Amino acid sequence: MLDDVVGRVRRAAPDVYDEAVEEAAASGKPAPRRSDFDKFGIAVFLRNGDLSFSGNASVGFPVQSISKVFALELALEALGEALWKRVGRDPSGDPFNSIIDLERAKGVPRNPFINAGALVICDILVGLGGRAGPNHQVVDLVRRLLDGETPSLNPDIMASDRTGGDLNRSMMFMSRHHGNLTHPVEKVMDAYIHQCAITLDCRSLAKAGRFLLLDAPEDEDSVTIAAARRARRVLSIMMLCGQYDGSGDFAYRVGLPAKSGVGGGILAIAPHRASIAVWSPALDPKGNSWLGTLGLELLASETDWSVFGAARRPLSKKS
């Protein structure tokens, strides 16, 4: 099935490229690179532990904003529902790096996936301490989810975010002005850089996302139930806010909770069934992968996976 999805994506790529060129011209932006539309990978990690993959699934890429999913899991585990006093749960119609909405909300970000919200989450993680240290909480969680395999960190992301990142620092100063940032800006920024620089391929990202399948615990112990409840909360935020202001269109086309990153990756979850990772570097105007979104749309249609119900139902047997 995955080979078929890859084939269909590659056959559609020239038309998607033409659409991307038109979008760029209309917005006055440079035309995208044609070669980026030649790259597409997909991996599916099923609940039973089986892993399938196809296309450029072994190509590593920085997860960037997908790391916010893992950061949110850690913050929810640490603070529980008290987390929502510091960050909201609503979609934002503004760009993911907008400071205007943060000012209107007096330093409380709209949700954990826009940059302002992710930085507040990082502020919380910096305060946790523990064996991972202030910069490696998310890296350590991903390592554990990959059964001890430590992910590499993209050196270009580490360097560029350290020398740049002025807008992110501005948002942190705004949050601190309103009492919603408790640690030094540079410490929080360093933690954020470390998590964004995590480099995975589709196979490892799909495997790392499997913790979000903990929605129907078999063992009725408090730890497992708590993890299942957190997974439900994280999935709800992914559904509403995971593709920034493209989340509504993504929900319509794909119908699964997901989180994208500007590295071209998308992590999607089919509840009860699978953790899915796709990658293709060309981004649409919302900052989401053109071909990654298409691939997920095709997979969801083929498998009939959707949080909104099944479109195909088995025929009833005649007596």
N, C-alpha and C positions, 0 to 999 in steps of 0.2 A: 504493500500500500504506500509506504513512504517513497519508494522509487517512483511510483506513479505520480505522487504529489510533486516531487522534484522535477519530473519531466514536464508536468503541466505548468509549473512555475516558470521553467526555462523557456517554454514555448510562448508564454505570455510576456516574458521580460521585454522584448522589443517594443510592444505596445505600451507597457508601463513606463519604459524609458521615454517614449514620445510624450506621454502625459506629464512626466516629471519635467521635461524640457519646457513644455508649455507653461506649467505652473511657475517655473523659475523665471521665465521671460515676463510673465504677467506681474510678478512681484519685484522685478528688477534685480534678481539674484543671478549669480553665475550658473551656467548650465551644469548639471551633474556629470560625473565621469561615466562614460559608457561602460567601462570595464567593471564598475561596481555592480552593474546589473547582470554580470555573468556569475556572480557568487551567491550561493544559497545553500544553507545546511539546515538539517532538522534532526532532532532526536526525541524519542518518546520513552519515558521510564514508566512502566505500568505498575500498578499497585502490588502485583505479585513479584516484583523485582526484575522482570524482563526489561531489557534495554534494546531498542531498535533505533537505527539511524541511517541517514542517507545524505547524498550530496556532500557539501563542504562541512560536514559535521565535526571534523577533527581540527578545523582552523580555530586557533585561539583568538579571543577578542576581549578588550576591557569591558567589564559588565556595566561600568558607569552607574546609571540610576537604578539598574536592577538591584544593586546592592541595598537599596532602601528597603526592599522587602525583608531582607535578613536583619537589617538594623531595627526595623519596626518589631519584628518577632522578639528580639532581645529586650527592647524597651518595654514592650507589653509584659514580658515575663518578669521584668524587674519591678514595674510600677502598677501593673494591672490597670483598672479603669481610671486610676488617678492620672494616667498619662494624658487623658483627654482634657485636662485642665490647662495643658500647655500647648496643645495642637488640636486643630479641628478635624472633622471627618467629612467635610463637604467638598465637592468638585470646585475647581476654580476656572472661571472664564478668562483669566489673565494668563500671559505666558508663564512658563514654569520658573523663570528667574525674575519675575516682577517684584519690585519692592513697594509698589503703590498699594497693593492690597494689604500688605503687612502693616503699613502705616495706618490704613483705615481701621484695621482690627486691633490696633494698639499692641502690636508685637506678638499676637497669637496667630500663627500661620493657618491657612485654610485647611491644609491636610498634610500628612507626613511625606508626601511624594513630590510636592513642589520643593524647590531648593531651600526656601526659608524653613519649611517644616522639617526637611531632612537634617538641616543644621541644628535645629532644636533637639531632634532625636540624637544627633551626635553629641550634643552637650550632655544629655542624660547618660549616654554610654561612657563618656570620658569620666564621669563621676562614679562609675561602677567599680573601677579598679580590678582587682583579682589577678589571676595568673596571666591573662591575656595582655595586660597593660592598657594604657589609655588609648593607644592607636590601633589596636589589633583585635578588638572585640568581634567585629564582623568577620575578619580574616580567620579568627579562631573558630567561629561558628561554622563557616564554610568548610574549614579543615575537618571538623568533626562530622559534618554531613557527607564528606567525601571519604569517610572511613580512614582518617589520618593523613590523607594526601594534602600537603600544604600548597595552596595555589600561589602562582607567581604574581608579581606586581608589575604592571606595565611602566617602564622607566619614563617614557614620554609623558604619560599622564601625571606621574609623580612630579616631574620637572615643570610642566606647563602650569599645573594648578598651584605650585608653590610660587612661581614667579608672577602669575596672573591672579585670577580669583578676586579682583577688587569688588565686583558686584556682590559676591557671596559674603565678603567681609563687611560690606555696607549693610547687608541684611542682618548680620549678626550684631552689629553695633545698634541697629534699630531695635532688635529684640532685647538686647541688654538694656537699652534706654528705658524700655517698658518692663524691665524686671524679669524677662523670660530667657535670659542666658546667664548662667552662673559661673562658667569657667572662662579663662582667657581665650580671646578670639583665636589666637594662633594655635592653641592646643586643640580647639574644636576643629579648626581648619585642617590640621594635620590628620586628625582622625577621619575626616571626610575624604581627604585625598587618598588615604590608605584603602578605604573601602571602595572608592570609585575605580582604583587602579587594579583591583582583583581581575585576573585574566583567566578565563575558562573557555572551553569549547562547548558546542551544543550538548555533547554527551555528559560532560561533568555538570553543566548548568541544570540539565534535566534531572540528574541524580540529586543535586543539591536541593532542588525544589520539592523533593518528595516529602519533606516534613509537612507540607501543606495538604497532604492526603490524610493526615491524622484527624479525620472528621467523624469517624465512627469507631471509637476505641473498643477493642475486644476485652481488654482487662479493665475492670471497673475499679481502678485505683485512682486516687486524687491527682497524681502527677499526669497520668495519661489523659484524663478528662480535661484537666486544665490546658494541656497542649492542644487537644481537639478544639476547645473553645477559642483559644488564641488563633488557631488556623482559620476558623470561621470568621473571626474579626479581620484578620489580615486579608482574606479573600474578598471580603466586602469592600475594603478600601481599594484593592486592586481593581475590582469591577467598576467602581465609581471614578477612580482617579488615576488608574495605572497608565493611561496613554495621554495624560495631561488634558488639553482641551480637544483632543481627538478621541476621548473615551466613549462618547456617545456613538460615534460612527463605528468604532471598533466593536462595541457591544452589539450593534445592529448586524454587523457583518460576520462576526466570529461567535459571539455569545458566550465567551469564557472569561473569567477573571485573568488579568495579565498585567505584566509590568514591562515597559520598554526601557531601552537605554540608548544614548546617542552613539554607542559603539556598534549599533546595528542589531543587537540582540533583543529578543523578547522571551520572557518566561511566562507561559500560560498554564493554567491548571484546569483539568477536567475533573471536578469533584467526584470522589469515590473511585476514579478510574486511572488518571495518568497525570504526570508532570511532563510538560512539553517545552522544548527549547528550539527556537529558530534563530538564524543569523543571516543577514545580508546587509552590507554597509551603507547602501543608498537610503537616505532618509527623506520622508515626505515633509511638507511644510510644517506639520505639527511636531516633527522630531522623531517620528516612528518609522521603522523600516518598511519601505515600499513592498518589497518581495516577502519579507517576513510576515507582514499582515496578510498578504495574499495567500501564502502557504498555510497559515493557520485557518484562514477562511475555507480553503479547499479541504484541509484535514477535518475540520469540524463538520463540513457538509458530508464528507465521505463516511465518517464514523457516527454521525448524528449526535455528537457530543454538544450539549448546550445546557446552560443553567436555566434556560427558559422552557425546557421540556423537549420531548422527542417529536420530530416531524414525521418520522416513519414508524408505524405501529404494525405489529405482526397481524396477519390475517387470521380471523377466527376460524377454527375448523368447523366444517359442516357436519352435522350429526348424521 
